[in-house]
Amino acid sequence: MIEYKNLEDEQLVKSLKKGNLHSYDTLFRKYSKKLLYFALGYINTKEDAEGLVQEVFMIIWRNHKQLEEQQSFSSYLFTITYNAIRKHYRKKGREKKLLDLFLSDYDESDLKTVSQLEYKELTDRLEEIIETFSERRKEVFKLSRQEHYTNQEIAEKLYISKKTVENHITDSLKILREKLNISLFFLVCMNFF
């Protein structure tokens, strides 16, 4: 049996190009912590940095057939990570611009004086959308957003991985973004979560 952990990067990449999951796993184990510490140098939260590292390795898997065996895998990996960090900040910048644009249309008193009727309509619509979620996604979302559990606490409570929790929350917010107009979505994020 091949000892993948003893292989050089070039051999692992050659094997990975053929779709070998053992090579992929070995490269992940070898570099994921290094990439996490690198990402933490630029990104403030550990959860965001961990998600970014996962994203980088998903990119590696999606493009495994195009990897260059002679190219330094380490350099390639850190380049992808750096580009993912830049993309992360561009996305954050766009979200901030959208939020600033939304907030410029309302002053603080407007946000605090949403009528009871509007509030009820909004919460009804929100509940209607949440009810379309699978039972597990609904449970994760409510624990996170309504009961304010951390992702780790939810994972432990439901006996699932923290990454699964993060995926459920990301997918839930994506659905809400799609089904609520942008103003209502930001209002939901600011007032209810």
Accessible surface in RSA format (square Angstrom, percent):
REM  Atomic radii and reference values for relative SASA: ProtOr
REM  Chains: A
REM  Algorithm: Lee & Richards
REM  Probe-radius: 1.40
REM  Slices: 20
REM RES _ NUM      All-atoms   Total-Side   Main-Chain    Non-polar    All polar
REM                ABS   REL    ABS   REL    ABS   REL    ABS   REL    ABS   REL
RES MET A   1   212.83 110.2 127.99  84.7  84.83 202.0 106.92  90.9 105.91 140.3
RES ILE A   2   101.59  57.8  88.60  66.0  12.99  31.3  94.59  68.1   7.00  19.0
RES GLU A   3    97.33  55.9  89.20  67.5   8.14  19.4  37.92  73.3  59.41  48.5
RES TYR A   4    34.34  16.0  30.69  17.5   3.65   9.5  17.65  13.3  16.69  20.6
RES LYS A   5   161.81  78.9 133.46  81.9  28.35  67.5  77.32  69.6  84.49  90.0
RES ASN A   6   106.11  73.2  76.82  74.2  29.28  70.5  30.86  74.3  75.25  72.7
RES LEU A   7    45.14  25.1  37.39  26.7   7.76  19.5  37.73  26.5   7.41  19.9
RES GLU A   8   122.92  70.6 121.07  91.6   1.85   4.4  44.11  85.3  78.81  64.3
RES ASP A   9    27.24  19.1  25.21  25.1   2.02   4.8  15.87  37.3  11.37  11.3
RES GLU A  10    93.07  53.4  88.27  66.8   4.80  11.4  24.34  47.1  68.73  56.1
RES GLN A  11    90.02  50.3  85.07  62.2   4.96  11.8  31.97  68.0  58.06  44.0
RES LEU A  12     0.69   0.4   0.69   0.5   0.00   0.0   0.69   0.5   0.00   0.0
RES VAL A  13     1.87   1.2   1.87   1.7   0.00   0.0   1.87   1.6   0.00   0.0
RES LYS A  14   105.64  51.5 105.34  64.6   0.30   0.7  48.68  43.8  56.96  60.7
RES SER A  15    22.99  19.4  18.94  25.3   4.05   9.3  17.23  36.7   5.76   8.1
RES LEU A  16     0.00   0.0   0.00   0.0   0.00   0.0   0.00   0.0   0.00   0.0
RES LYS A  17    62.62  30.5  54.26  33.3   8.36  19.9  18.33  16.5  44.29  47.2
RES LYS A  18   167.03  81.5 126.72  77.7  40.32  96.0  91.12  82.0  75.92  80.9
RES GLY A  19    26.63  32.8   0.00   N/A  26.63  32.8  11.29  31.0  15.34  34.4
RES ASN A  20    40.94  28.2  31.67  30.6   9.27  22.3  14.26  34.3  26.68  25.8
RES LEU A  21   114.82  63.9 109.07  78.0   5.75  14.4 109.33  76.8   5.49  14.8
RES HIS A  22   105.23  57.5 102.92  71.5   2.31   5.9  56.93  58.7  48.30  56.2
RES SER A  23     0.00   0.0   0.00   0.0   0.00   0.0   0.00   0.0   0.00   0.0
RES TYR A  24    42.97  20.1  42.97  24.4   0.00   0.0  32.04  24.1  10.93  13.5
RES ASP A  25    59.15  41.4  58.05  57.8   1.10   2.6  18.84  44.3  40.31  40.2
RES THR A  26    19.52  13.9  17.55  17.8   1.97   4.7  10.28  13.8   9.24  14.0
RES LEU A  27     0.87   0.5   0.87   0.6   0.00   0.0   0.87   0.6   0.00   0.0
RES PHE A  28    56.36  28.2  56.36  34.9   0.00   0.0  56.36  34.2   0.00   0.0
RES ARG A  29   174.50  73.3 151.21  77.1  23.29  55.5  54.83  74.9 119.68  72.5
RES LYS A  30    88.87  43.4  70.32  43.1  18.54  44.1  57.15  51.4  31.72  33.8
RES TYR A  31     9.86   4.6   9.86   5.6   0.00   0.0   3.56   2.7   6.30   7.8
RES SER A  32    17.80  15.0  16.87  22.5   0.93   2.1   6.28  13.4  11.52  16.1
RES LYS A  33   146.07  71.3 145.29  89.1   0.77   1.8  89.15  80.2  56.92  60.6
RES LYS A  34   106.38  51.9  98.88  60.7   7.51  17.9  70.58  63.5  35.80  38.1
RES LEU A  35     0.00   0.0   0.00   0.0   0.00   0.0   0.00   0.0   0.00   0.0
RES LEU A  36    26.51  14.8  26.51  19.0   0.00   0.0  26.51  18.6   0.00   0.0
RES TYR A  37   150.54  70.3 139.09  79.1  11.44  29.8  95.91  72.1  54.63  67.3
RES PHE A  38    58.84  29.4  48.18  29.8  10.65  27.7  57.18  34.7   1.66   4.7
RES ALA A  39     0.00   0.0   0.00   0.0   0.00   0.0   0.00   0.0   0.00   0.0
RES LEU A  40    60.14  33.5  40.97  29.3  19.17  48.2  41.29  29.0  18.85  50.7
RES GLY A  41    67.08  82.7   0.00   N/A  67.08  82.7  33.57  92.1  33.51  75.1
RES TYR A  42   101.37  47.3  86.31  49.1  15.06  39.2  60.24  45.3  41.13  50.7
RES ILE A  43     3.56   2.0   2.40   1.8   1.16   2.8   2.80   2.0   0.76   2.1
RES ASN A  44   144.44  99.6 110.29 106.6  34.15  82.2  31.13  74.9 113.31 109.5
RES THR A  45    68.27  48.6  64.16  65.0   4.11   9.8  67.02  90.0   1.25   1.9
RES LYS A  46   116.61  56.9 109.95  67.5   6.66  15.9  54.17  48.8  62.44  66.5
RES GLU A  47    70.08  40.2  64.99  49.2   5.08  12.1  21.13  40.9  48.95  40.0
RES ASP A  48    54.15  37.9  44.89  44.7   9.26  21.9   6.59  15.5  47.56  47.4
RES ALA A  49     0.00   0.0   0.00   0.0   0.00   0.0   0.00   0.0   0.00   0.0
RES GLU A  50    48.69  28.0  46.60  35.3   2.09   5.0  23.66  45.8  25.03  20.4
RES GLY A  51    21.63  26.7   0.00   N/A  21.63  26.7  17.01  46.7   4.62  10.3
RES LEU A  52     8.60   4.8   4.88   3.5   3.72   9.4   7.12   5.0   1.48   4.0
RES VAL A  53     6.52   4.3   6.52   5.9   0.00   0.0   6.52   5.7   0.00   0.0
RES GLN A  54    61.94  34.6  61.54  45.0   0.40   1.0   3.13   6.7  58.81  44.6
RES GLU A  55    58.12  33.4  56.86  43.0   1.26   3.0  21.89  42.3  36.24  29.6
RES VAL A  56     0.00   0.0   0.00   0.0   0.00   0.0   0.00   0.0   0.00   0.0
RES PHE A  57     2.92   1.5   2.92   1.8   0.00   0.0   2.92   1.8   0.00   0.0
RES MET A  58   101.50  52.6  99.56  65.9   1.93   4.6  76.22  64.8  25.28  33.5
RES ILE A  59    40.24  22.9  40.24  30.0   0.00   0.0  40.24  29.0   0.00   0.0
RES ILE A  60     0.65   0.4   0.56   0.4   0.08   0.2   0.65   0.5   0.00   0.0
RES TRP A  61    83.24  33.4  82.81  40.1   0.43   1.0  55.07  29.4  28.17  45.7
RES ARG A  62   152.57  64.1 122.03  62.2  30.54  72.7  68.82  94.1  83.74  50.8
RES ASN A  63    55.19  38.1  55.06  53.2   0.12   0.3   6.73  16.2  48.46  46.8
RES HIS A  64    19.98  10.9  19.98  13.9   0.00   0.0  16.87  17.4   3.11   3.6
RES LYS A  65   141.70  69.1 127.02  77.9  14.68  35.0  70.06  63.1  71.64  76.3
RES GLN A  66   124.47  69.6 105.41  77.0  19.06  45.4  64.70 137.7  59.77  45.3
RES LEU A  67     6.04   3.4   2.71   1.9   3.34   8.4   5.47   3.8   0.57   1.5
RES GLU A  68   106.39  61.1  99.58  75.3   6.81  16.2  30.42  58.8  75.96  62.0
RES GLU A  69    40.06  23.0  36.01  27.2   4.05   9.6   3.46   6.7  36.60  29.9
RES GLN A  70   143.35  80.2 113.67  83.1  29.68  70.7  63.68 135.5  79.67  60.4
RES GLN A  71    85.33  47.7  68.91  50.4  16.42  39.1  34.78  74.0  50.55  38.3
RES SER A  72    60.68  51.3  44.21  59.0  16.47  37.9  43.61  92.9  17.07  23.9
RES PHE A  73     8.20   4.1   2.93   1.8   5.26  13.7   5.26   3.2   2.93   8.4
RES SER A  74    37.77  31.9  37.44  50.0   0.33   0.8  17.95  38.2  19.81  27.8
RES SER A  75    65.31  55.2  56.75  75.7   8.55  19.7  34.92  74.4  30.38  42.6
RES TYR A  76    55.91  26.1  53.84  30.6   2.07   5.4  36.41  27.4  19.50  24.0
RES LEU A  77     0.00   0.0   0.00   0.0   0.00   0.0   0.00   0.0   0.00   0.0
RES PHE A  78    54.76  27.4  53.36  33.1   1.40   3.6  53.80  32.6   0.97   2.8
RES THR A  79    76.80  54.6  71.76  72.7   5.04  12.0  51.74  69.5  25.06  37.9
RES ILE A  80    20.53  11.7  18.82  14.0   1.71   4.1  19.86  14.3   0.67   1.8
RES THR A  81     0.00   0.0   0.00   0.0   0.00   0.0   0.00   0.0   0.00   0.0
RES TYR A  82    96.48  45.0  96.48  54.9   0.00   0.0  54.24  40.8  42.24  52.1
RES ASN A  83    70.13  48.4  66.85  64.6   3.28   7.9  25.98  62.5  44.15  42.7
RES ALA A  84     7.87   7.2   1.16   1.8   6.72  15.3   5.05   7.1   2.83   7.5
RES ILE A  85     4.16   2.4   4.16   3.1   0.00   0.0   4.16   3.0   0.00   0.0
RES ARG A  86   118.46  49.7 113.55  57.9   4.91  11.7  21.82  29.8  96.64  58.6
RES LYS A  87   115.59  56.4 115.44  70.8   0.15   0.4  69.22  62.3  46.37  49.4
RES HIS A  88    34.94  19.1  29.12  20.2   5.82  14.9  13.13  13.5  21.81  25.4
RES TYR A  89   100.77  47.0  93.58  53.2   7.19  18.7  84.10  63.2  16.68  20.6
RES ARG A  90   128.14  53.8 118.52  60.4   9.61  22.9  68.15  93.1  59.99  36.4
RES LYS A  91   107.73  52.6 107.73  66.1   0.00   0.0  54.07  48.7  53.66  57.2
RES LYS A  92    93.62  45.7  90.10  55.3   3.52   8.4  47.72  42.9  45.90  48.9
RES GLY A  93    30.64  37.8   0.00   N/A  30.64  37.8  29.49  80.9   1.14   2.6
RES ARG A  94   137.97  57.9 135.53  69.1   2.44   5.8  65.11  89.0  72.86  44.2
RES GLU A  95    68.24  39.2  66.96  50.7   1.28   3.0  34.77  67.3  33.47  27.3
RES LYS A  96   127.04  62.0 122.64  75.2   4.40  10.5  99.12  89.2  27.92  29.7
RES LYS A  97   152.95  74.6 147.49  90.5   5.45  13.0  93.64  84.3  59.30  63.2
RES LEU A  98    80.35  44.7  77.56  55.5   2.80   7.0  78.20  54.9   2.15   5.8
RES LEU A  99    54.68  30.5  54.68  39.1   0.00   0.0  54.68  38.4   0.00   0.0
RES ASP A 100    65.90  46.2  59.99  59.7   5.91  14.0  28.67  67.5  37.23  37.1
RES LEU A 101   115.63  64.4 110.99  79.4   4.64  11.7 115.12  80.8   0.51   1.4
RES PHE A 102    13.93   7.0   8.33   5.2   5.60  14.6  13.64   8.3   0.28   0.8
RES LEU A 103    61.71  34.4  55.96  40.0   5.76  14.5  56.20  39.5   5.52  14.8
RES SER A 104    87.81  74.2  45.64  60.9  42.17  97.1  50.41 107.3  37.41  52.4
RES ASP A 105   105.32  73.8  74.89  74.5  30.42  71.9  21.00  49.4  84.32  84.1
RES TYR A 106    89.38  41.7  78.95  44.9  10.43  27.1  44.47  33.4  44.92  55.4
RES ASP A 107    85.11  59.6  75.47  75.1   9.65  22.8  43.60 102.6  41.51  41.4
RES GLU A 108   117.65  67.5 109.00  82.5   8.66  20.6  42.95  83.1  74.70  61.0
RES SER A 109    63.83  53.9  58.66  78.3   5.18  11.9  46.91  99.9  16.92  23.7
RES ASP A 110    68.89  48.3  60.30  60.0   8.59  20.3  10.61  25.0  58.28  58.1
RES LEU A 111    29.73  16.6  23.22  16.6   6.50  16.3  23.69  16.6   6.04  16.3
RES LYS A 112   154.83  75.5 118.75  72.9  36.07  85.9  80.26  72.2  74.56  79.4
RES THR A 113    99.17  70.5  75.02  76.1  24.15  57.5  68.27  91.7  30.90  46.7
RES VAL A 114    44.42  29.2  27.13  24.6  17.29  41.7  30.17  26.2  14.24  38.6
RES SER A 115    52.50  44.4  43.32  57.8   9.19  21.2  48.18 102.6   4.32   6.1
RES GLN A 116   147.16  82.3 141.05 103.1   6.11  14.5  65.16 138.7  82.00  62.2
RES LEU A 117   122.28  68.1 115.94  82.9   6.34  15.9 119.92  84.2   2.36   6.3
RES GLU A 118    95.24  54.7  91.66  69.3   3.58   8.5  33.92  65.6  61.32  50.1
RES TYR A 119   100.08  46.7  99.89  56.8   0.19   0.5  64.10  48.2  35.98  44.4
RES LYS A 120   118.28  57.7 117.48  72.1   0.79   1.9  89.38  80.4  28.90  30.8
RES GLU A 121   101.11  58.0  94.22  71.3   6.88  16.4  41.30  79.9  59.81  48.8
RES LEU A 122     8.87   4.9   4.72   3.4   4.15  10.4   8.49   6.0   0.38   1.0
RES THR A 123    33.75  24.0  33.39  33.9   0.36   0.9  26.13  35.1   7.63  11.5
RES ASP A 124    68.79  48.2  62.91  62.6   5.88  13.9  26.70  62.8  42.09  42.0
RES ARG A 125    84.99  35.7  83.11  42.4   1.88   4.5  35.61  48.7  49.38  29.9
RES LEU A 126     7.21   4.0   7.21   5.2   0.00   0.0   7.21   5.1   0.00   0.0
RES GLU A 127    64.53  37.0  64.47  48.8   0.06   0.1  43.05  83.3  21.48  17.5
RES GLU A 128   102.60  58.9  93.06  70.4   9.54  22.7  42.13  81.5  60.47  49.4
RES ILE A 129     2.13   1.2   0.75   0.6   1.38   3.3   2.13   1.5   0.00   0.0
RES ILE A 130     0.00   0.0   0.00   0.0   0.00   0.0   0.00   0.0   0.00   0.0
RES GLU A 131    95.77  55.0  78.42  59.3  17.35  41.3  41.80  80.8  53.97  44.1
RES THR A 132    94.70  67.4  59.23  60.0  35.47  84.5  63.10  84.8  31.60  47.8
RES PHE A 133    12.41   6.2   1.17   0.7  11.24  29.2   5.67   3.4   6.73  19.3
RES SER A 134    65.98  55.8  48.43  64.6  17.55  40.4  55.64 118.5  10.34  14.5
RES GLU A 135   130.86  75.1 123.59  93.5   7.28  17.3  68.76 133.0  62.11  50.7
RES ARG A 136    94.34  39.6  90.70  46.2   3.63   8.7  34.05  46.5  60.29  36.5
RES ARG A 137    50.96  21.4  50.95  26.0   0.01   0.0   0.36   0.5  50.60  30.7
RES LYS A 138    25.84  12.6  25.84  15.9   0.00   0.0  13.39  12.1  12.45  13.3
RES GLU A 139    75.34  43.3  68.10  51.5   7.24  17.2  29.56  57.2  45.78  37.4
RES VAL A 140     0.00   0.0   0.00   0.0   0.00   0.0   0.00   0.0   0.00   0.0
RES PHE A 141     0.23   0.1   0.07   0.0   0.16   0.4   0.23   0.1   0.00   0.0
RES LYS A 142    55.43  27.0  55.43  34.0   0.00   0.0  27.26  24.5  28.17  30.0
RES LEU A 143    10.71   6.0  10.71   7.7   0.00   0.0  10.71   7.5   0.00   0.0
RES SER A 144    10.04   8.5   4.01   5.4   6.03  13.9   0.00   0.0  10.04  14.1
RES ARG A 145    59.86  25.1  58.98  30.1   0.88   2.1   4.66   6.4  55.20  33.5
RES GLN A 146    78.80  44.1  55.29  40.4  23.51  56.0  29.40  62.6  49.41  37.5
RES GLU A 147   100.64  57.8  77.49  58.6  23.15  55.1  30.15  58.3  70.49  57.6
RES HIS A 148   129.13  70.6 104.60  72.7  24.53  62.8  67.78  69.9  61.35  71.4
RES TYR A 149    71.45  33.4  62.62  35.6   8.83  23.0  33.63  25.3  37.82  46.6
RES THR A 150    76.35  54.3  68.43  69.4   7.93  18.9  73.53  98.8   2.83   4.3
RES ASN A 151    20.64  14.2  18.94  18.3   1.69   4.1   0.91   2.2  19.72  19.1
RES GLN A 152    82.12  45.9  81.62  59.6   0.50   1.2  41.14  87.6  40.98  31.1
RES GLU A 153    83.11  47.7  79.83  60.4   3.28   7.8  29.38  56.8  53.72  43.9
RES ILE A 154     0.00   0.0   0.00   0.0   0.00   0.0   0.00   0.0   0.00   0.0
RES ALA A 155     5.13   4.7   3.83   5.9   1.31   3.0   4.01   5.6   1.12   3.0
RES GLU A 156   109.17  62.7  94.93  71.8  14.25  33.9  45.60  88.2  63.57  51.9
RES LYS A 157   105.95  51.7  82.97  50.9  22.98  54.7  46.66  42.0  59.29  63.2
RES LEU A 158    19.56  10.9  10.69   7.6   8.87  22.3  13.27   9.3   6.29  16.9
RES TYR A 159   198.58  92.7 165.90  94.4  32.68  85.0 126.94  95.4  71.64  88.3
RES ILE A 160    41.73  23.7  24.45  18.2  17.27  41.6  34.01  24.5   7.72  20.9
RES SER A 161    62.35  52.7  46.81  62.5  15.54  35.8  51.22 109.1  11.13  15.6
RES LYS A 162    54.17  26.4  49.23  30.2   4.94  11.8  25.56  23.0  28.61  30.5
RES LYS A 163    73.89  36.0  70.74  43.4   3.15   7.5  55.05  49.6  18.84  20.1
RES THR A 164    49.57  35.3  48.96  49.6   0.62   1.5  25.70  34.5  23.87  36.1
RES VAL A 165     0.00   0.0   0.00   0.0   0.00   0.0   0.00   0.0   0.00   0.0
RES GLU A 166    26.03  14.9  23.67  17.9   2.36   5.6  18.85  36.5   7.18   5.9
RES ASN A 167    71.38  49.2  70.16  67.8   1.23   3.0  18.46  44.4  52.93  51.2
RES HIS A 168    27.62  15.1  27.19  18.9   0.43   1.1  20.87  21.5   6.75   7.8
RES ILE A 169    14.59   8.3  14.55  10.8   0.04   0.1  14.59  10.5   0.00   0.0
RES THR A 170    82.26  58.5  78.66  79.7   3.59   8.6  56.62  76.1  25.64  38.8
RES ASP A 171    53.86  37.7  53.40  53.1   0.46   1.1   9.49  22.3  44.37  44.3
RES SER A 172     0.00   0.0   0.00   0.0   0.00   0.0   0.00   0.0   0.00   0.0
RES LEU A 173    31.71  17.7  31.71  22.7   0.00   0.0  31.71  22.3   0.00   0.0
RES LYS A 174   110.60  54.0 110.60  67.9   0.00   0.0  54.03  48.6  56.58  60.3
RES ILE A 175    41.33  23.5  41.33  30.8   0.00   0.0  41.33  29.8   0.00   0.0
RES LEU A 176     0.00   0.0   0.00   0.0   0.00   0.0   0.00   0.0   0.00   0.0
RES ARG A 177   106.19  44.6  91.34  46.6  14.85  35.4  35.54  48.6  70.65  42.8
RES GLU A 178   120.21  69.0  82.15  62.2  38.06  90.6  45.98  88.9  74.23  60.6
RES LYS A 179   102.22  49.9  79.68  48.9  22.54  53.7  38.25  34.4  63.97  68.1
RES LEU A 180     6.89   3.8   1.12   0.8   5.77  14.5   3.65   2.6   3.25   8.7
RES ASN A 181    93.26  64.3  77.03  74.4  16.23  39.1  45.64 109.8  47.62  46.0
RES ILE A 182    82.76  47.1  77.07  57.4   5.69  13.7  78.37  56.4   4.39  11.9
RES SER A 183    38.54  32.6  38.09  50.8   0.45   1.0  15.04  32.0  23.50  32.9
RES LEU A 184    59.66  33.2  59.55  42.6   0.11   0.3  59.66  41.9   0.00   0.0
RES PHE A 185    11.40   5.7  11.40   7.1   0.00   0.0  11.40   6.9   0.00   0.0
RES PHE A 186    22.97  11.5  22.97  14.2   0.00   0.0  22.97  13.9   0.00   0.0
RES LEU A 187    19.82  11.0  19.82  14.2   0.00   0.0  19.82  13.9   0.00   0.0
RES VAL A 188     0.00   0.0   0.00   0.0   0.00   0.0   0.00   0.0   0.00   0.0
RES CYS A 189    44.07  33.3  33.26  37.1  10.81  25.4  19.10  48.4  24.97  26.9
RES MET A 190    76.09  39.4  40.70  26.9  35.39  84.3  45.24  38.5  30.85  40.9
RES ASN A 191    79.35  54.7  46.28  44.7  33.08  79.6  15.88  38.2  63.47  61.3
RES PHE A 192    41.89  21.0  22.65  14.0  19.24  50.1  28.27  17.1  13.63  39.0
RES PHE A 193    57.39  28.7   7.81   4.8  49.58 129.0  21.82  13.2  35.56 101.8
END  Absolute sums over single chains surface
CHAIN  1 A    12483.4      10815.4       1668.0       6763.2       5720.2
END  Absolute sums over all chains
TOTAL         12483.4      10815.4       1668.0       6763.2       5720.2
